[in-house]
């Protein structure tokens, strides 16, 4: 179950809370129109179904991806921007992180990701989706079967036995007689599996035409386990084949993603739109709880009902406002860092952005100390230009490090309007970006726009913002005249939690759009007590 379920929580609301209305019409498979990157319109693509025109990077651009076992990983990458964690949430030290990113499997995946991203972006039809899904599934199964084999070897070695015959050979160069070698290989496979699942997420976003309502509703469950070894896999594959061969329909497998967590498969009904299907080999295994969750997910989209989950009155709230971003700045900084190692910029809305590229650092030939000095110089200057350097202890950061296919609420990196090579680097952490703001400065921005806000994470605790943590409160009380000499005060307070701030920061949302959305929530008469705001026209932003 998601632990961070509310974006803005109104408290002490005076007034009616009428049922929430949802924009009519379901997402249409593979459809998109026009193209906008950030706030600047681009020339329309020749293929009307393509979401973005993919412009090659200007200037030197990304270096050619290749395997270099001696490529140097900057220590500052992990020291400054969080911990690199495996599936068991054990922290890897700098040496292990560097070794993971130098591993031949990791570099092979970097090279494989680029054409896979291009294939996902080229999906224009149900046939395209069916074929790309088959390709991703085959690769994911191969990685997870190796992960299972490494895991079995670890279990045997804990009992004092040798790895089983036929176990894959460790490629790290470590001593195969040490159990840590096999643990390292197992955890590396988990990491590679998430990288492939992030492409499954991108395929899902494209299939749903980047309609965030669907993803918000259908991610509300525990993540699925591995595909390899799953008992019901054969039945799911048979269903996918049946839908394609007999009906010409694309059936999207949820286990290939991290963002679709309710049911097993989505199929697109010509009349009803996307429908969740639970595949069971026997009716005895069908659970009413699972079906209730599926019904709730459908009702949230079809009739504006509550979202699935244990928290009452959580609903999607359509803002009716187009999404605007500054992702063009991320593209510029990522392309610059690909050749110069580091690029830090001011972002409108009291934010600073910094991108670090491992290949760019390798091309510069810097030592760790030289890299750290250059990073510190650029990062300090960007924060000064953004006006957030006065009280660094009150600043807050969000970054991309080791986040592929972890948070189902984040847009997958492969869907960002960037060059496929840069997307692959973000997925594999060969490039990392962070966005920083000052909490009080952000609250002042909102107050200056007529939304009195208070930063409540004060002073900022150690470590990242936790799921469900309230970071800011916005007072939207207002007075209404009730007659001669009389008035009624409507008291409403909005609480911004981690997910909303993460979205504002990581997606580089335009502050005007963000504030307009908050103001809409503040004045909407039909708002639920736990609304999930959704912008329009996201298909014009993502790839």
C-alpha positions, 0 to 999 in steps of 0.5 A: 500500500502506498504510504503517501496518499495525499498531495494536498489535504484540506483541514477544517473545511467549511462548506459543502463537499459535492461529488467530484466531477471527472472530465468525460471520456477515457484515455485513447490508446496511442493517441497524441497531438502537437508537441511542447517541450517545457513552455516552448512550442516545437514544429509538429512532427511528421507522424501525427501520432508521435508525441515529440520531435526528437532533436539531437543534442547541440554541440559536442553532445553525449559521447558514444556509449561503450564499456570501459571497465576503468571508467571513474565514478565520482565519489561526490555523486553519492556523498552529496546526493543520497545513498545507493540502495539495493532492494533490501535497502542496504547502503552500498559504499562508494566502492561498491557503487563504483563497481556496480556502475563499471560492471559489464552487465551494467554497461551492456544494459546502457547500450541496450536501453537506447534502442529500447527507448526509441522503440517505446517512443515509436509505438503508434499502434496496438501491434507496436505495443504488442511487439515492444512488450514482447521484447521487454518481457524477454529481456526482463525474464533473462535478467530475473532468471539470472537473479534467481540463479545467483540467489540460489547460489547465495543460499547454497553458499550460506549452507557451506555448499558450492554454487549449483551447476549451471549457475551464471558466471560472475562477471565482476572480476571478484573472487567466485569463492566468496559469497559476497561476489554472488550477493553483489551479482544478485543485487546488480540483477535486481537493479538491471530489472528495475531499469527494464521495468522503467521502460515498461512504465514508459510504455504504459504512460504512452499507451494511456496517452500520458493521462495521469489519472489512470496511473494515479488510480492503478498504482495504489497497491503493493508492487509486484514480484519477479516475473521469472518463476511466477506461477500464473505467468503462462496463463497471463501470456496465453491471455495476451496472445489470445487478445492479440490473435483473436481480437487484435487488441494489445494487452499490457502486462502489469508485471512488466511495470512498476506503476500498474499494481492492480490486477494483472493485465490492461486491455482496451475495450472499444467502448468502455476504454481501458479495463483491468483484468485479473488472470486466475488459473482457477476460480478458487483463487479469485479473491473478492478483495482484489475485485473490489480494488479493481472496481474502485480503480474503474469507478475512480476514472468512470464516475469520480469515485474514491481512489482504491485504498484505505483512506476515505475520500481520496479522489482525482481532481481535474484542475482544467489547467495545462501542465507547463514545465521548464524541462527544456532547462534539464535538456540543456543542462544534461547535454552540457554535462555530457561533455563538460561533466557538470552543469548547474543552472537557476530554474524559475520558481526559486530552484537550482538544478545541477546535472552530473554526467559520469561520461563527461567527467571521464572525458575531462580526465578529472580527479575526484578532488578536481571534480568536487571543486568544479561541482562546488563552484557551479552548484554554489553559483547556481544557488546564489543566482536562484536566491536560495543560498542564504540559509542552506540548512533550510534547503531541500533537495530531490534527485534522480539517483537510483530511482528507476522504477521505485516510485510509481508516482514519478514519470519514468525517465524514458518519457522525459523530453530528452535525447534517448541517450540522456534518458538511458543515462538517467535510468542507469545513474550514469547521469544524475540530476538534483533540484534544490529549493529553500522551503521558506523562500518557496513559501514566500513565493506563494504568499506573494501570489496571494496564497499565504503559506508557511514552511513547516519543515522547520528546521529541516530534519536530517535526510530526505523528505519522508512519504506522507510528511507535510512540508508546507501549509497554505491558508486559503480562508476567505470571507463571504458577505451574508447580508447587511453587516454580516459575513461568513468566514470559510476556513480552509487550509491546504497541506502540501505533502512529499509527493506534491513537492517532489513533482514540482521539483523533479518535473521542473513545473512552471511555478505559475502553473503550480500556483494556479493549481493550488488556487483552483484547489483552494476555491473549488467548492466540490473538492474532496478532503484528500484531493489528487490534482491533475493537470491537462494536456500532459501528452504535449509534455512527455515523450 
